[in-house]
Amino acid sequence: MKITVDKESDTLYFRLDETKIVESEEVRPGVILDFDEDDRVVGVEFLNISSRATEEELSTMQFQSA
C-alpha cells in the first residue's frame, strides 16, 4: 500500500496495489475510486484535503490494525 499527499494538487491518494487502473469514478464530491479490470478498488483519491485536515494531521497519520 502506498499513501501520497500532493500539496500542489491538494490531494491525498491511497494506492492499494499496483494493478493497472482501467476506470475511475467520483463516488462523492471530491472522492474518486480507481478500479482494476476485475472491478476491484485499487486506489482512493481525496480532493481538496486542505479543507478536510490540517497539515499537521496529514504529516502524522496513525495506522491501526484490528
C-alpha positions as CSV (number, residue, x, y, z in Angstrom):
1,M,0.0,0.0,0.0
2,K,1.2,3.5,-0.8
3,I,-0.1,6.8,0.5
4,T,0.7,10.0,-1.2
5,V,0.0,13.6,-0.2
6,D,0.4,16.1,-3.1
7,K,0.4,19.6,-1.7
8,E,0.5,21.1,-5.2
9,S,-2.7,19.4,-6.3
10,D,-4.2,19.3,-2.7
11,T,-4.9,15.6,-2.9
12,L,-4.4,12.5,-0.7
13,Y,-4.1,9.2,-2.5
14,F,-4.2,5.6,-1.2
15,R,-3.0,3.1,-3.7
16,L,-3.8,-0.5,-2.5
17,D,-1.7,-2.3,-5.1
18,E,0.0,-1.8,-8.5
19,T,-2.8,-3.3,-10.6
20,K,-3.5,-1.4,-13.8
21,I,-6.3,1.1,-13.4
22,V,-8.9,0.8,-16.1
23,E,-11.7,3.1,-14.7
24,S,-12.1,5.9,-12.2
25,E,-15.4,7.1,-10.7
26,E,-16.1,10.1,-8.5
27,V,-18.5,8.4,-6.0
28,R,-19.0,11.5,-3.8
29,P,-17.9,15.1,-4.3
30,G,-14.1,15.0,-4.0
31,V,-13.8,11.2,-3.6
32,I,-12.5,9.2,-6.5
33,L,-12.2,5.4,-6.7
34,D,-9.9,3.7,-9.1
35,F,-10.9,0.2,-10.4
36,D,-8.9,-2.6,-12.0
37,E,-10.1,-4.8,-14.8
38,D,-11.9,-7.1,-12.3
39,D,-13.9,-4.1,-10.9
40,R,-11.9,-4.1,-7.7
41,V,-11.0,-0.8,-6.0
42,V,-7.2,-0.4,-6.2
43,G,-7.0,3.3,-5.3
44,V,-8.9,6.0,-3.4
45,E,-8.2,9.7,-4.0
46,F,-9.4,12.6,-1.9
47,L,-9.5,16.1,-3.4
48,N,-9.2,19.4,-1.6
49,I,-7.6,17.8,1.5
50,S,-6.5,21.1,3.0
51,S,-10.2,21.8,3.7
52,R,-10.6,18.3,5.4
53,A,-7.4,18.1,7.5
54,T,-4.6,20.3,8.9
55,E,-1.1,19.9,7.6
56,E,-0.1,18.5,11.0
57,E,-2.8,15.8,10.8
58,L,-1.6,14.8,7.3
59,S,2.1,14.7,8.4
60,T,1.3,12.4,11.5
61,M,-1.1,9.8,10.2
62,Q,-1.7,6.9,12.5
63,F,-2.5,3.4,11.5
64,Q,-4.5,0.8,13.5
65,S,-4.8,-2.9,12.9
66,A,-7.8,-4.8,14.3
